[in-house]
Amino acid sequence: MALLPLAHANDPEFGGQCALGMSEGNKIATDCSVLWIGPNDKIYCFYNEDAKRRFLQAPAENISRAQAAWQDPDNLKRLLRKE
């Protein structure tokens, strides 16, 4: 696991699951070696650099989707229908 600076010693969002995967409704375990410090110093982990790059193309939208899926997978389905 990557060592995080003390200022970012919070637990990663989504239990360390890949944030891009979560935004697509998939739980993909990571070791958090690829990460991004997002708004409010939250830690987002990614399966690989490509997943991080894709996530950062629309971070606000992807965070919203991932949060919906994390709280309840059916939330993501409802959110996607509205888009």
C-alpha positions, 0 to 999 in steps of 0.5 A: 500500500502506498504511504500517504502524507500525514495530511491525507491520512484519511481512509480512502473513499469507497473502501479503497475500491477503484473510483472509476469502477465504482462510478460504473457500478463495479467494485474493483479492489485496489491497493491504492498505489494509484490515487488522487487527492480530490476535493476536501482532501478525499482520497480516491484509489484507482485500479491503474493509471488509465482508470485514473485518467478516465475518471479525471476527465469528468471528476465531479460527475464520476464522484457523484455516480460513485457515491450513489453506487457506494450508498446503494447500487440501485441509486446509480441506476436511477441516476443514470436514467436521469442523465 
